[in-house]
Amino acid sequence: MNSLKTTLLSRALTFFSACGFLWFTGATMPIDAKIVFTVDDAIYVMNDDGSDRRRLTQSLQNMDSQPRWSPDGKKIAFTRFMDKTRIETTAEVFVMNADGTDLQRLTDNNVYDLCDSWLPDSERLAFSSSRSGAWEVYVIDVATLTVEQLTNGGRDAGFGSADWSPDGTQITLERLIRIPTGISPKTIYVMDADGTNERPLLPDPPLDGPLIWRRFPRWSADGQQILFSEYKWLKDGDVEHIIVQRIDGEKQVITEINDRLGNNWMSTNSCWMDNDRSMLVAIKAKDKLTPNYDIYRYTFETRRLRRLPSELSDEKWPDWTEGALSVSPHGKLSTLWGEIKHPE
């Protein structure tokens, strides 16, 4: 009996010692996975199941759009159209804490500055801007507001919707293929983080075929896949598909959306969630009597498409985060998050 008590006590001490080590190294599991999105003109957050909706921004004059979580889950960047009655006038990039506090304006140029994505360090942002007279991608340091131009397509090409790979070495982005007349097609490119080694993810759309827009590319958490939308203008009607393209060339078309909703729908964007096992997409079924955008969750393994609880309003631009990670106290031994999340 004494031997049994000793063994149990030893195991209990080992358990609490391990817990204490995790506590003092600042290592915690992710908390409160959240979705940030827009409802009409404002930024909201909610849980993964659509519950606990909370409004973060509110203005009678502005229109907020395109929110993006920082990789550490502590901040949200977004685009603010400064006059919702004339959204073609100017748009600026803003950032705030995850609870909506400490609102900070990052750009002030009286042109279009559109929020794209955070860099993996959660200290810098990529944004698209027309400030040079052509659409280019720039990087801004949130603390110093120092701006660096990343692309230089000039009048021959336009770039936007940049998204950083998780390891910070590559960028995927939209490339506008300029043509002499008519609407220019868009496609997806990949380049190195310094803006060099630009190459197409897929062959460019043929200029003698239907107009194609490939939009809003997003890296997967494993850095091996890119999620994007492909919109085709066809003679018998427009068709959109959500596509997963592997860097090694394998392509998957998500057909379940079209099977369920037909081809009469359009999206704002899609994003990965749940460690690449699912995605979120904001969809508007155009054949409804009063069409509006709703947010859907698609699970890759089950191929199930499920609409999250919604209201009679436009719910768009979803972005997902695991939740804020703890910061190790000063002077304590830090533990890499990747080592805890993916132990050997």
VEXLUM-801804 format. One record per residue (C-alpha): residue number from 0; residue in one letter; x, y, z. Coordinates in nm, 4 decimals. Layout:
<nodes>
- k,r,u,v,w
- NUM,a,X,Y,Z
...
</nodes>
This chain:
<nodes>
- k,r,u,v,w
- 0,m,0.0000,0.0000,0.0000
- 1,n,0.2811,0.2411,0.0920
- 2,s,0.4475,0.1589,-0.2406
- 3,l,0.1254,0.2406,-0.4265
- 4,k,0.0878,0.5721,-0.2419
- 5,t,0.4472,0.6613,-0.3218
- 6,t,0.3939,0.5857,-0.6923
- 7,l,0.0755,0.7956,-0.7102
- 8,l,0.2417,1.0839,-0.5289
- 9,s,0.5409,1.0683,-0.7600
- 10,r,0.3165,1.0807,-1.0689
- 11,a,0.1151,1.3695,-0.9270
- 12,l,0.4300,1.5688,-0.8577
- 13,t,0.5575,1.4966,-1.2088
- 14,f,0.2271,1.6153,-1.3570
- 15,f,0.2164,1.9400,-1.1591
- 16,s,0.5844,2.0041,-1.2249
- 17,a,0.5180,1.9755,-1.5983
- 18,c,0.2212,2.2105,-1.5653
- 19,g,0.4339,2.4538,-1.3714
- 20,f,0.7043,2.4430,-1.6378
- 21,l,0.4539,2.5236,-1.9106
- 22,w,0.3131,2.8062,-1.7014
- 23,f,0.6461,2.9725,-1.6304
- 24,t,0.7747,2.9327,-1.9840
- 25,g,0.4648,3.1172,-2.1032
- 26,a,0.3483,2.8219,-2.3133
- 27,t,-0.0273,2.7897,-2.3477
- 28,m,-0.2600,2.6304,-2.5921
- 29,p,-0.4529,2.8579,-2.8318
- 30,i,-0.7665,3.0098,-2.6851
- 31,d,-1.0973,3.1282,-2.8263
- 32,a,-1.0603,3.0581,-3.1977
- 33,k,-1.2375,3.3481,-3.3662
- 34,i,-1.3610,3.4691,-3.7018
- 35,v,-1.3337,3.8360,-3.7935
- 36,f,-1.5687,3.9544,-4.0678
- 37,t,-1.7827,4.2467,-4.1773
- 38,v,-2.1537,4.3035,-4.1349
- 39,d,-2.2548,4.5696,-4.3849
- 40,d,-2.0081,4.8535,-4.3052
- 41,a,-1.8599,4.7410,-3.9716
- 42,i,-1.6061,4.4889,-3.8356
- 43,y,-1.7363,4.2063,-3.6154
- 44,v,-1.5884,3.8978,-3.4477
- 45,m,-1.7564,3.5692,-3.3577
- 46,n,-1.6805,3.2132,-3.2521
- 47,d,-1.6233,2.9353,-3.5045
- 48,d,-1.9861,2.8243,-3.4787
- 49,g,-2.1221,3.1751,-3.5385
- 50,s,-2.2051,3.2448,-3.1735
- 51,d,-2.1060,3.5396,-2.9512
- 52,r,-2.1085,3.8087,-3.2193
- 53,r,-1.9463,4.1345,-3.1152
- 54,r,-1.9209,4.4589,-3.3081
- 55,l,-1.5781,4.6245,-3.3050
- 56,t,-1.6165,4.9338,-3.5274
- 57,q,-1.8991,5.1766,-3.5828
- 58,s,-1.9231,5.4910,-3.7960
- 59,l,-2.1941,5.6752,-3.9851
- 60,q,-1.9448,5.8044,-4.2404
- 61,n,-1.6916,5.5244,-4.2994
- 62,m,-1.7160,5.1755,-4.4487
- 63,d,-1.4819,4.9114,-4.3023
- 64,s,-1.3779,4.6095,-4.5084
- 65,q,-1.1196,4.3323,-4.5620
- 66,p,-1.0186,4.2607,-4.1983
- 67,r,-0.7149,4.0407,-4.1349
- 68,w,-0.5924,3.8870,-3.8097
- 69,s,-0.2278,3.9312,-3.7214
- 70,p,-0.0488,3.5930,-3.7021
- 71,d,-0.0230,3.6219,-3.3220
- 72,g,-0.3996,3.6827,-3.2979
- 73,k,-0.3585,4.0092,-3.1082
- 74,k,-0.4471,4.2683,-3.3732
- 75,i,-0.6792,4.3188,-3.6684
- 76,a,-0.5890,4.5226,-3.9764
- 77,f,-0.8529,4.6409,-4.2196
- 78,t,-0.9397,4.8794,-4.5023
- 79,r,-1.1492,5.1846,-4.4205
- 80,f,-1.3269,5.3645,-4.7039
- 81,m,-1.3348,5.7159,-4.5663
- 82,d,-1.6697,5.8143,-4.7191
- 83,k,-1.9224,5.5320,-4.7566
- 84,t,-2.1352,5.7443,-4.9911
- 85,r,-1.8435,5.7780,-5.2328
- 86,i,-1.6190,5.4765,-5.1872
- 87,e,-1.4284,5.5614,-5.5043
- 88,t,-1.2655,5.8611,-5.3332
- 89,t,-1.0153,5.7228,-5.0844
- 90,a,-0.9406,5.4153,-4.8734
- 91,e,-0.6852,5.3855,-4.5935
- 92,v,-0.5311,5.1052,-4.3868
- 93,f,-0.6116,5.0878,-4.0149
- 94,v,-0.5132,4.8519,-3.7328
- 95,m,-0.6669,4.7887,-3.3896
- 96,n,-0.6425,4.5454,-3.1020
- 97,a,-0.8415,4.2228,-3.1209
- 98,d,-1.1081,4.3727,-2.8929
- 99,g,-1.1471,4.6858,-3.1069
- 100,t,-0.9420,4.9192,-2.8860
- 101,d,-0.6398,5.1348,-2.9745
- 102,l,-0.7470,5.2206,-3.3303
- 103,q,-0.4509,5.3392,-3.5391
- 104,r,-0.4475,5.4857,-3.8891
- 105,l,-0.1464,5.3673,-4.0899
- 106,t,-0.1873,5.5418,-4.4278
- 107,d,-0.3067,5.8905,-4.5255
- 108,n,-0.2724,5.9520,-4.8971
- 109,n,-0.6120,6.0415,-5.0476
- 110,v,-0.5808,5.7398,-5.2783
- 111,y,-0.6696,5.3718,-5.2541
- 112,d,-0.4624,5.1951,-4.9876
- 113,l,-0.6112,4.8480,-4.9372
- 114,c,-0.5217,4.6072,-4.6558
- 115,d,-0.3763,4.2807,-4.7876
- 116,s,-0.2087,4.0721,-4.5165
- 117,w,0.0284,4.0668,-4.2220
- 118,l,0.3846,3.9477,-4.2425
- 119,p,0.4615,3.6498,-4.0155
- 120,d,0.6290,3.8751,-3.7570
- 121,s,0.2941,4.0517,-3.6800
- 122,e,0.4844,4.3818,-3.6973
- 123,r,0.4464,4.4688,-4.0659
- 124,l,0.1603,4.4761,-4.3152
- 125,a,0.1386,4.4300,-4.6901
- 126,f,-0.1061,4.6584,-4.8654
- 127,s,-0.2026,4.7411,-5.2243
- 128,s,-0.1985,5.1015,-5.3352
- 129,s,-0.2618,5.3165,-5.6415
- 130,r,-0.0385,5.5957,-5.5053
- 131,s,0.2111,5.5642,-5.7905
- 132,g,-0.0572,5.5748,-6.0595
- 133,a,-0.0471,5.1949,-6.0991
- 134,w,-0.1463,4.9192,-5.8584
- 135,e,0.1550,4.8005,-5.6599
- 136,v,0.2154,4.6127,-5.3335
- 137,y,0.3865,4.7880,-5.0424
- 138,v,0.4962,4.6906,-4.6914
- 139,i,0.4457,4.9187,-4.3898
- 140,d,0.5976,4.8876,-4.0436
- 141,v,0.3140,4.9319,-3.7924
- 142,a,0.5346,5.0936,-3.5280
- 143,t,0.7376,5.3360,-3.7433
- 144,l,0.5007,5.3732,-4.0459
- 145,t,0.8016,5.3205,-4.2733
- 146,v,0.6810,5.2147,-4.6204
- 147,e,0.8699,5.0004,-4.8708
- 148,q,0.7522,4.9333,-5.2271
- 149,l,0.7635,4.5615,-5.3076
- 150,t,0.6413,4.5277,-5.6694
- 151,n,0.7153,4.7399,-5.9743
- 152,g,0.4790,4.6401,-6.2524
- 153,g,0.4230,4.9946,-6.3700
- 154,r,0.1754,5.0431,-6.6513
- 155,d,0.2310,4.6927,-6.7886
- 156,a,0.0882,4.5049,-6.4896
- 157,g,-0.0972,4.5650,-6.1656
- 158,f,-0.0479,4.3765,-5.8388
- 159,g,-0.2660,4.3330,-5.5310
- 160,s,-0.4092,4.1013,-5.2627
- 161,a,-0.0643,3.9920,-5.1437
- 162,d,-0.0441,3.7062,-4.8920
- 163,w,0.2737,3.5934,-4.7137
- 164,s,0.3722,3.2289,-4.6825
- 165,p,0.3842,3.1070,-4.3192
- 166,d,0.7643,3.0829,-4.3234
- 167,g,0.7961,3.4358,-4.4626
- 168,t,0.9978,3.3370,-4.7696
- 169,q,0.7343,3.3722,-5.0437
- 170,i,0.4376,3.5867,-5.1427
- 171,t,0.1345,3.5015,-5.3504
- 172,l,-0.0646,3.7811,-5.5101
- 173,e,-0.2978,3.8821,-5.7902
- 174,r,-0.1447,4.0012,-6.1143
- 175,l,-0.3484,4.2099,-6.3558
- 176,i,-0.2630,4.1283,-6.7178
- 177,r,-0.3130,4.4561,-6.9007
- 178,i,-0.4709,4.4453,-7.2463
- 179,p,-0.5197,4.7332,-7.4940
- 180,t,-0.9004,4.7412,-7.4663
- 181,g,-1.1662,4.5913,-7.2434
- 182,i,-1.1420,4.4439,-6.8919
- 183,s,-0.8031,4.2973,-6.8061
- 184,p,-0.7817,3.9376,-6.6786
- 185,k,-0.6361,3.8551,-6.3374
- 186,t,-0.4270,3.5587,-6.2374
- 187,i,-0.2223,3.4354,-5.9406
- 188,y,0.1547,3.4760,-5.9139
- 189,v,0.4158,3.3713,-5.6587
- 190,m,0.7378,3.5583,-5.5837
- 191,d,1.0157,3.5621,-5.3284
- 192,a,0.9682,3.7803,-5.0213
- 193,d,1.1978,4.0521,-5.1614
- 194,g,0.9832,4.0859,-5.4755
- 195,t,1.2147,3.8873,-5.7057
- 196,n,1.1695,3.5572,-5.8900
- 197,e,0.8149,3.6373,-6.0015
- 198,r,0.6383,3.3391,-6.1595
- 199,p,0.2788,3.2312,-6.2364
- 200,l,0.1067,2.9771,-6.0130
- 201,l,-0.0948,2.8676,-6.3189
- 202,p,-0.0502,2.9492,-6.6876
- 203,d,-0.1874,3.2948,-6.7684
- 204,p,-0.5475,3.2911,-6.8976
- 205,p,-0.5603,3.2913,-7.2806
- 206,l,-0.6410,3.6376,-7.4118
- 207,d,-0.8608,3.4940,-7.6889
- 208,g,-1.0807,3.3015,-7.4445
- 209,p,-1.3387,3.4013,-7.1830
- 210,l,-1.2431,3.6687,-6.9330
- 211,i,-1.1013,3.5069,-6.6163
- 212,w,-1.0353,3.6636,-6.2778
- 213,r,-0.8345,3.4617,-6.0253
- 214,r,-0.8641,3.6448,-5.6959
- 215,f,-0.7701,3.6629,-5.3280
- 216,p,-0.4998,3.3931,-5.2958
- 217,r,-0.4277,3.2571,-4.9461
- 218,w,-0.1433,3.0338,-4.8281
- 219,s,-0.2275,2.7209,-4.6315
- 220,a,-0.0752,2.6750,-4.2858
- 221,d,0.1617,2.4081,-4.4210
- 222,g,0.2858,2.6436,-4.6943
- 223,q,0.2179,2.3890,-4.9692
- 224,q,-0.1211,2.5024,-5.1030
- 225,i,-0.2861,2.8241,-5.2211
- 226,l,-0.6598,2.8832,-5.1975
- 227,f,-0.8240,3.1269,-5.4397
- 228,s,-1.1381,3.2079,-5.6399
- 229,e,-1.1634,3.1739,-6.0177
- 230,y,-1.4409,3.3736,-6.1862
- 231,k,-1.5192,3.3195,-6.5557
- 232,w,-1.7389,3.5342,-6.7771
- 233,l,-1.8990,3.2845,-7.0209
- 234,k,-2.1512,3.3408,-7.3006
- 235,d,-2.4192,3.1364,-7.1242
- 236,g,-2.3554,3.2888,-6.7794
- 237,d,-2.0849,3.3649,-6.5231
- 238,v,-1.9290,3.0783,-6.3264
- 239,e,-1.7184,3.0902,-6.0113
- 240,h,-1.5209,2.8115,-5.8452
- 241,i,-1.3067,2.7960,-5.5332
- 242,i,-0.9759,2.6271,-5.6101
- 243,v,-0.6961,2.4740,-5.4039
- 244,q,-0.3692,2.4704,-5.5975
- 245,r,-0.0681,2.2844,-5.4642
- 246,i,0.2724,2.4352,-5.5239
- 247,d,0.3761,2.1067,-5.6856
- 248,g,0.1034,2.1526,-5.9487
- 249,e,-0.1903,1.9405,-5.8267
- 250,k,-0.5230,2.1262,-5.8540
- 251,q,-0.8495,2.0672,-5.6662
- 252,v,-1.1725,2.2389,-5.7682
- 253,i,-1.4291,2.2660,-5.4876
- 254,t,-1.7421,2.1556,-5.6776
- 255,e,-1.9764,2.1092,-5.3804
- 256,i,-2.0641,2.4799,-5.3691
- 257,n,-2.1792,2.4712,-5.7300
- 258,d,-2.3584,2.1395,-5.6754
- 259,r,-2.5591,2.2934,-5.3932
- 260,l,-2.6082,2.6522,-5.5122
- 261,g,-2.5751,2.6155,-5.8879
- 262,n,-2.3601,2.8645,-6.0769
- 263,n,-2.5575,3.1746,-5.9853
- 264,w,-2.3418,3.2847,-5.6907
- 265,m,-2.0413,3.5020,-5.6193
- 266,s,-1.7969,3.5378,-5.3293
- 267,t,-1.5905,3.8100,-5.1698
- 268,n,-1.3075,3.5872,-5.0506
- 269,s,-1.2231,3.2532,-4.8919
- 270,c,-0.9753,3.1640,-4.6179
- 271,w,-0.8305,2.8561,-4.4502
- 272,m,-0.9251,2.7528,-4.0987
- 273,d,-0.8733,2.4699,-3.8510
- 274,n,-0.5168,2.3914,-3.9642
- 275,d,-0.6163,2.3545,-4.3317
- 276,r,-0.8969,2.1079,-4.2583
- 277,s,-1.1699,2.3596,-4.3428
- 278,m,-1.2247,2.6900,-4.5146
- 279,l,-1.4568,2.9890,-4.4802
- 280,v,-1.6137,3.1607,-4.7797
- 281,a,-1.8565,3.4541,-4.8064
- 282,i,-2.1188,3.3782,-5.0720
- 283,k,-2.4100,3.5648,-5.2260
- 284,a,-2.6723,3.3603,-5.4119
- 285,k,-2.7735,3.6011,-5.6875
- 286,d,-3.1038,3.4270,-5.7644
- 287,k,-3.2543,3.5116,-5.4234
- 288,l,-3.5318,3.7695,-5.4066
- 289,t,-3.3166,3.9878,-5.1789
- 290,p,-2.9618,3.8506,-5.2201
- 291,n,-2.7037,3.9125,-4.9512
- 292,y,-2.3690,3.7623,-4.8524
- 293,d,-2.3563,3.4834,-4.5939
- 294,i,-2.0521,3.3065,-4.4489
- 295,y,-2.0198,2.9338,-4.5087
- 296,r,-1.7851,2.6747,-4.3663
- 297,y,-1.6594,2.3951,-4.5935
- 298,t,-1.4880,2.0867,-4.4461
- 299,f,-1.2484,1.9190,-4.6887
- 300,e,-1.2658,1.5653,-4.5491
- 301,t,-1.6465,1.5409,-4.5388
- 302,r,-1.7078,1.7843,-4.8277
- 303,r,-1.9788,1.9399,-4.6175
- 304,l,-2.0867,2.2972,-4.6828
- 305,r,-2.2648,2.4632,-4.3896
- 306,r,-2.3902,2.8180,-4.3552
- 307,l,-2.3052,2.9836,-4.0263
- 308,p,-2.5885,3.1561,-3.8386
- 309,s,-2.6626,3.4819,-4.0191
- 310,e,-2.8834,3.7880,-4.0219
- 311,l,-3.0545,3.9809,-4.3010
- 312,s,-2.7401,4.1731,-4.3852
- 313,d,-2.4231,4.1388,-4.5905
- 314,e,-2.1708,3.9272,-4.3988
- 315,k,-1.8419,3.9262,-4.5847
- 316,w,-1.4627,3.9099,-4.5727
- 317,p,-1.4135,3.6303,-4.3157
- 318,d,-1.0690,3.5671,-4.1688
- 319,w,-0.9846,3.3036,-3.9074
- 320,t,-0.7294,3.2830,-3.6280
- 321,e,-0.6445,3.0168,-3.3724
- 322,g,-0.6465,3.2834,-3.1021
- 323,a,-0.3912,3.4942,-2.9204
- 324,l,-0.0811,3.3145,-2.7941
- 325,s,0.0721,3.3918,-2.4586
- 326,v,0.3917,3.5933,-2.4336
- 327,s,0.6716,3.4649,-2.2161
- 328,p,0.7428,3.6913,-1.9172
- 329,h,1.0646,3.8886,-1.9380
- 330,g,1.3577,3.6888,-1.8076
- 331,k,1.1807,3.3526,-1.8276
- 332,l,1.2862,3.0680,-2.0530
- 333,s,1.0828,3.0902,-2.3725
- 334,t,0.9424,2.7889,-2.5540
- 335,l,0.8831,2.7909,-2.9269
- 336,w,0.5118,2.7675,-3.0116
- 337,g,0.5845,2.5239,-3.2961
- 338,e,0.7502,2.2857,-3.0501
- 339,i,0.4366,2.2775,-2.8351
- 340,k,0.1910,2.2609,-3.1204
- 341,h,0.3837,1.9947,-3.3102
- 342,p,0.5863,1.7973,-3.0540
- 343,e,0.8317,1.5400,-3.1815
</nodes>
